[in-house]
Amino acid sequence: MFLMSSHFGTVVSVSGDNNFYHAYPEEVYPDLCFDIDGHIIRAPEGFSKLHDIETRREGDSWVIVSNGQFMCADIGGAISWRTDCLAMEKFTLMPIENYVSIQEGRIRIPRKRQTNHISRTVHQIFLNGQLPSAFETASEQLRKMNPDWEYVRYDAKDILDFIYDFYGWEILKLYLQINPRYGAARADLFRYLCIYQKGGVYLDIKATTRNPLDSFIRPDDQYLLSRWKNGHGEPHEGCGLGPEMKSFDGGEYQQWHIIAAKGHPFLESVINDTITRIHKYREDYVGCGKLGVLRLTGPYVYTTSINKNITKYRHRFFDYHESGLIYNFINGYDKLFKTHYSKENTPVIL
């Protein structure tokens, strides 16, 4: 039994909503398998595209064809279809034994016992010293709106201590490999680690809420997910619809807020996939600047990691806008900092 491997070393898989994607072997389940002749012998139950594709041998490689077009393993994990067959449209067979060996050797966080409720704690991060007054105003509004909730803010040292205390030196080393010029990527990884360990509500430091958290978080909630209102004429038109997110209905899951019970398996998957991408970082595959962060630690890995498990674990979709969550409370946010990670052209991982 074999998996289909791209020239990036990724393998083709099927997401929870029946779409193709490709990712490192550590990140996928062996749910799309082939025999030595390239025939599909295992696929997810109900996979609707199974009868629309065929595999062909091209010299020492394989191609996957549908309606006269070749499957392409694009940069960053997206799948597209093209009329030309070049390097990115060619695959090789990876023996399942190799996949198992890679899985056994991957870096993982310790699994934590999941609680059945969302802790009444709000977590925020600010890495750059003294909090500017505009952010303090947003934070104060958040706390006044939720007086019965504990509030914790983490600075750079708090984060190092937290990761070492709860996850150990191996995970802290991976965190420190993130280029400090990419504070957003460091904040991404920490928010996952924090909510997986503690549970509660994470909000970006520029975010706040116009309604109490208790007005939309239910006692039996375990994980809340939301997508951007990104349709034509909506408040965030076009947001979350990047190249790897086109196959997801509605685009990426927002992760400027994370609302979850301690130990939820969604976050275990997100963390393990994120540290895999950090450990195996290739600039030619992941990139740098804003797109590199989206792929490596941000909404792209967050969405694909959750989506492959979406039918397995308890969660609820909610409307962030109607619930009163405000993405950016700060006027002129981008002007408050001399540099922004979106303008970087250096590698995300050192």
Secondary structure as a PSIPRED ss2 file (coil, helix, strand):
# PSIPRED VFORMAT (PSIPRED V4.0)

   1 M C   1.000  0.000  0.000
   2 F E   0.000  0.000  1.000
   3 L E   0.000  0.000  1.000
   4 M E   0.000  0.000  1.000
   5 S E   0.000  0.000  1.000
   6 S C   1.000  0.000  0.000
   7 H C   1.000  0.000  0.000
   8 F C   1.000  0.000  0.000
   9 G C   1.000  0.000  0.000
  10 T C   1.000  0.000  0.000
  11 V E   0.000  0.000  1.000
  12 V E   0.000  0.000  1.000
  13 S E   0.000  0.000  1.000
  14 V E   0.000  0.000  1.000
  15 S C   1.000  0.000  0.000
  16 G C   1.000  0.000  0.000
  17 D C   1.000  0.000  0.000
  18 N C   1.000  0.000  0.000
  19 N C   1.000  0.000  0.000
  20 F E   0.000  0.000  1.000
  21 Y E   0.000  0.000  1.000
  22 H E   0.000  0.000  1.000
  23 A E   0.000  0.000  1.000
  24 Y C   1.000  0.000  0.000
  25 P H   0.000  1.000  0.000
  26 E H   0.000  1.000  0.000
  27 E H   0.000  1.000  0.000
  28 V C   1.000  0.000  0.000
  29 Y C   1.000  0.000  0.000
  30 P C   1.000  0.000  0.000
  31 D C   1.000  0.000  0.000
  32 L C   1.000  0.000  0.000
  33 C E   0.000  0.000  1.000
  34 F E   0.000  0.000  1.000
  35 D C   1.000  0.000  0.000
  36 I C   1.000  0.000  0.000
  37 D C   1.000  0.000  0.000
  38 G C   1.000  0.000  0.000
  39 H C   1.000  0.000  0.000
  40 I E   0.000  0.000  1.000
  41 I E   0.000  0.000  1.000
  42 R E   0.000  0.000  1.000
  43 A C   1.000  0.000  0.000
  44 P C   1.000  0.000  0.000
  45 E C   1.000  0.000  0.000
  46 G C   1.000  0.000  0.000
  47 F C   1.000  0.000  0.000
  48 S C   1.000  0.000  0.000
  49 K C   1.000  0.000  0.000
  50 L H   0.000  1.000  0.000
  51 H H   0.000  1.000  0.000
  52 D H   0.000  1.000  0.000
  53 I C   1.000  0.000  0.000
  54 E E   0.000  0.000  1.000
  55 T E   0.000  0.000  1.000
  56 R E   0.000  0.000  1.000
  57 R E   0.000  0.000  1.000
  58 E E   0.000  0.000  1.000
  59 G C   1.000  0.000  0.000
  60 D C   1.000  0.000  0.000
  61 S E   0.000  0.000  1.000
  62 W E   0.000  0.000  1.000
  63 V E   0.000  0.000  1.000
  64 I E   0.000  0.000  1.000
  65 V E   0.000  0.000  1.000
  66 S E   0.000  0.000  1.000
  67 N C   1.000  0.000  0.000
  68 G C   1.000  0.000  0.000
  69 Q E   0.000  0.000  1.000
  70 F E   0.000  0.000  1.000
  71 M E   0.000  0.000  1.000
  72 C E   0.000  0.000  1.000
  73 A E   0.000  0.000  1.000
  74 D C   1.000  0.000  0.000
  75 I H   0.000  1.000  0.000
  76 G H   0.000  1.000  0.000
  77 G H   0.000  1.000  0.000
  78 A C   1.000  0.000  0.000
  79 I E   0.000  0.000  1.000
  80 S E   0.000  0.000  1.000
  81 W E   0.000  0.000  1.000
  82 R E   0.000  0.000  1.000
  83 T C   1.000  0.000  0.000
  84 D C   1.000  0.000  0.000
  85 C C   1.000  0.000  0.000
  86 L C   1.000  0.000  0.000
  87 A H   0.000  1.000  0.000
  88 M H   0.000  1.000  0.000
  89 E H   0.000  1.000  0.000
  90 K C   1.000  0.000  0.000
  91 F E   0.000  0.000  1.000
  92 T E   0.000  0.000  1.000
  93 L E   0.000  0.000  1.000
  94 M E   0.000  0.000  1.000
  95 P E   0.000  0.000  1.000
  96 I H   0.000  1.000  0.000
  97 E H   0.000  1.000  0.000
  98 N H   0.000  1.000  0.000
  99 Y H   0.000  1.000  0.000
 100 V H   0.000  1.000  0.000
 101 S H   0.000  1.000  0.000
 102 I H   0.000  1.000  0.000
 103 Q H   0.000  1.000  0.000
 104 E H   0.000  1.000  0.000
 105 G H   0.000  1.000  0.000
 106 R C   1.000  0.000  0.000
 107 I C   1.000  0.000  0.000
 108 R C   1.000  0.000  0.000
 109 I C   1.000  0.000  0.000
 110 P C   1.000  0.000  0.000
 111 R C   1.000  0.000  0.000
 112 K C   1.000  0.000  0.000
 113 R C   1.000  0.000  0.000
 114 Q C   1.000  0.000  0.000
 115 T C   1.000  0.000  0.000
 116 N C   1.000  0.000  0.000
 117 H C   1.000  0.000  0.000
 118 I C   1.000  0.000  0.000
 119 S C   1.000  0.000  0.000
 120 R C   1.000  0.000  0.000
 121 T E   0.000  0.000  1.000
 122 V E   0.000  0.000  1.000
 123 H E   0.000  0.000  1.000
 124 Q E   0.000  0.000  1.000
 125 I E   0.000  0.000  1.000
 126 F C   1.000  0.000  0.000
 127 L C   1.000  0.000  0.000
 128 N C   1.000  0.000  0.000
 129 G C   1.000  0.000  0.000
 130 Q C   1.000  0.000  0.000
 131 L C   1.000  0.000  0.000
 132 P C   1.000  0.000  0.000
 133 S H   0.000  1.000  0.000
 134 A H   0.000  1.000  0.000
 135 F H   0.000  1.000  0.000
 136 E H   0.000  1.000  0.000
 137 T H   0.000  1.000  0.000
 138 A H   0.000  1.000  0.000
 139 S H   0.000  1.000  0.000
 140 E H   0.000  1.000  0.000
 141 Q H   0.000  1.000  0.000
 142 L H   0.000  1.000  0.000
 143 R H   0.000  1.000  0.000
 144 K H   0.000  1.000  0.000
 145 M H   0.000  1.000  0.000
 146 N C   1.000  0.000  0.000
 147 P C   1.000  0.000  0.000
 148 D C   1.000  0.000  0.000
 149 W C   1.000  0.000  0.000
 150 E E   0.000  0.000  1.000
 151 Y E   0.000  0.000  1.000
 152 V E   0.000  0.000  1.000
 153 R E   0.000  0.000  1.000
 154 Y E   0.000  0.000  1.000
 155 D C   1.000  0.000  0.000
 156 A H   0.000  1.000  0.000
 157 K H   0.000  1.000  0.000
 158 D H   0.000  1.000  0.000
 159 I H   0.000  1.000  0.000
 160 L H   0.000  1.000  0.000
 161 D H   0.000  1.000  0.000
 162 F H   0.000  1.000  0.000
 163 I H   0.000  1.000  0.000
 164 Y H   0.000  1.000  0.000
 165 D H   0.000  1.000  0.000
 166 F H   0.000  1.000  0.000
 167 Y H   0.000  1.000  0.000
 168 G C   1.000  0.000  0.000
 169 W H   0.000  1.000  0.000
 170 E H   0.000  1.000  0.000
 171 I H   0.000  1.000  0.000
 172 L H   0.000  1.000  0.000
 173 K H   0.000  1.000  0.000
 174 L H   0.000  1.000  0.000
 175 Y H   0.000  1.000  0.000
 176 L H   0.000  1.000  0.000
 177 Q H   0.000  1.000  0.000
 178 I E   0.000  0.000  1.000
 179 N C   1.000  0.000  0.000
 180 P C   1.000  0.000  0.000
 181 R C   1.000  0.000  0.000
 182 Y C   1.000  0.000  0.000
 183 G H   0.000  1.000  0.000
 184 A H   0.000  1.000  0.000
 185 A H   0.000  1.000  0.000
 186 R H   0.000  1.000  0.000
 187 A H   0.000  1.000  0.000
 188 D H   0.000  1.000  0.000
 189 L H   0.000  1.000  0.000
 190 F H   0.000  1.000  0.000
 191 R H   0.000  1.000  0.000
 192 Y H   0.000  1.000  0.000
 193 L H   0.000  1.000  0.000
 194 C H   0.000  1.000  0.000
 195 I H   0.000  1.000  0.000
 196 Y H   0.000  1.000  0.000
 197 Q H   0.000  1.000  0.000
 198 K H   0.000  1.000  0.000
 199 G C   1.000  0.000  0.000
 200 G E   0.000  0.000  1.000
 201 V E   0.000  0.000  1.000
 202 Y E   0.000  0.000  1.000
 203 L E   0.000  0.000  1.000
 204 D C   1.000  0.000  0.000
 205 I C   1.000  0.000  0.000
 206 K C   1.000  0.000  0.000
 207 A C   1.000  0.000  0.000
 208 T E   0.000  0.000  1.000
 209 T E   0.000  0.000  1.000
 210 R C   1.000  0.000  0.000
 211 N C   1.000  0.000  0.000
 212 P C   1.000  0.000  0.000
 213 L H   0.000  1.000  0.000
 214 D H   0.000  1.000  0.000
 215 S H   0.000  1.000  0.000
 216 F C   1.000  0.000  0.000
 217 I C   1.000  0.000  0.000
 218 R C   1.000  0.000  0.000
 219 P C   1.000  0.000  0.000
 220 D C   1.000  0.000  0.000
 221 D C   1.000  0.000  0.000
 222 Q C   1.000  0.000  0.000
 223 Y E   0.000  0.000  1.000
 224 L E   0.000  0.000  1.000
 225 L E   0.000  0.000  1.000
 226 S C   1.000  0.000  0.000
 227 R E   0.000  0.000  1.000
 228 W C   1.000  0.000  0.000
 229 K C   1.000  0.000  0.000
 230 N C   1.000  0.000  0.000
 231 G C   1.000  0.000  0.000
 232 H C   1.000  0.000  0.000
 233 G C   1.000  0.000  0.000
 234 E C   1.000  0.000  0.000
 235 P C   1.000  0.000  0.000
 236 H C   1.000  0.000  0.000
 237 E C   1.000  0.000  0.000
 238 G C   1.000  0.000  0.000
 239 C C   1.000  0.000  0.000
 240 G C   1.000  0.000  0.000
 241 L C   1.000  0.000  0.000
 242 G C   1.000  0.000  0.000
 243 P H   0.000  1.000  0.000
 244 E H   0.000  1.000  0.000
 245 M H   0.000  1.000  0.000
 246 K C   1.000  0.000  0.000
 247 S C   1.000  0.000  0.000
 248 F C   1.000  0.000  0.000
 249 D C   1.000  0.000  0.000
 250 G C   1.000  0.000  0.000
 251 G C   1.000  0.000  0.000
 252 E C   1.000  0.000  0.000
 253 Y E   0.000  0.000  1.000
 254 Q C   1.000  0.000  0.000
 255 Q C   1.000  0.000  0.000
 256 W C   1.000  0.000  0.000
 257 H E   0.000  0.000  1.000
 258 I E   0.000  0.000  1.000
 259 I E   0.000  0.000  1.000
 260 A E   0.000  0.000  1.000
 261 A C   1.000  0.000  0.000
 262 K C   1.000  0.000  0.000
 263 G C   1.000  0.000  0.000
 264 H C   1.000  0.000  0.000
 265 P H   0.000  1.000  0.000
 266 F H   0.000  1.000  0.000
 267 L H   0.000  1.000  0.000
 268 E H   0.000  1.000  0.000
 269 S H   0.000  1.000  0.000
 270 V H   0.000  1.000  0.000
 271 I H   0.000  1.000  0.000
 272 N H   0.000  1.000  0.000
 273 D H   0.000  1.000  0.000
 274 T H   0.000  1.000  0.000
 275 I H   0.000  1.000  0.000
 276 T H   0.000  1.000  0.000
 277 R H   0.000  1.000  0.000
 278 I H   0.000  1.000  0.000
 279 H H   0.000  1.000  0.000
 280 K C   1.000  0.000  0.000
 281 Y C   1.000  0.000  0.000
 282 R C   1.000  0.000  0.000
 283 E H   0.000  1.000  0.000
 284 D H   0.000  1.000  0.000
 285 Y H   0.000  1.000  0.000
 286 V H   0.000  1.000  0.000
 287 G C   1.000  0.000  0.000
 288 C C   1.000  0.000  0.000
 289 G H   0.000  1.000  0.000
 290 K H   0.000  1.000  0.000
 291 L H   0.000  1.000  0.000
 292 G H   0.000  1.000  0.000
 293 V H   0.000  1.000  0.000
 294 L H   0.000  1.000  0.000
 295 R H   0.000  1.000  0.000
 296 L H   0.000  1.000  0.000
 297 T C   1.000  0.000  0.000
 298 G C   1.000  0.000  0.000
 299 P H   0.000  1.000  0.000
 300 Y H   0.000  1.000  0.000
 301 V H   0.000  1.000  0.000
 302 Y H   0.000  1.000  0.000
 303 T H   0.000  1.000  0.000
 304 T H   0.000  1.000  0.000
 305 S H   0.000  1.000  0.000
 306 I H   0.000  1.000  0.000
 307 N H   0.000  1.000  0.000
 308 K C   1.000  0.000  0.000
 309 N C   1.000  0.000  0.000
 310 I C   1.000  0.000  0.000
 311 T C   1.000  0.000  0.000
 312 K C   1.000  0.000  0.000
 313 Y C   1.000  0.000  0.000
 314 R C   1.000  0.000  0.000
 315 H C   1.000  0.000  0.000
 316 R E   0.000  0.000  1.000
 317 F E   0.000  0.000  1.000
 318 F C   1.000  0.000  0.000
 319 D C   1.000  0.000  0.000
 320 Y H   0.000  1.000  0.000
 321 H H   0.000  1.000  0.000
 322 E H   0.000  1.000  0.000
 323 S H   0.000  1.000  0.000
 324 G C   1.000  0.000  0.000
 325 L E   0.000  0.000  1.000
 326 I E   0.000  0.000  1.000
 327 Y C   1.000  0.000  0.000
 328 N C   1.000  0.000  0.000
 329 F C   1.000  0.000  0.000
 330 I C   1.000  0.000  0.000
 331 N C   1.000  0.000  0.000
 332 G C   1.000  0.000  0.000
 333 Y H   0.000  1.000  0.000
 334 D H   0.000  1.000  0.000
 335 K H   0.000  1.000  0.000
 336 L H   0.000  1.000  0.000
 337 F C   1.000  0.000  0.000
 338 K C   1.000  0.000  0.000
 339 T C   1.000  0.000  0.000
 340 H C   1.000  0.000  0.000
 341 Y H   0.000  1.000  0.000
 342 S H   0.000  1.000  0.000
 343 K H   0.000  1.000  0.000
 344 E C   1.000  0.000  0.000
 345 N C   1.000  0.000  0.000
 346 T C   1.000  0.000  0.000
 347 P C   1.000  0.000  0.000
 348 V C   1.000  0.000  0.000
 349 I E   0.000  0.000  1.000
 350 L C   1.000  0.000  0.000
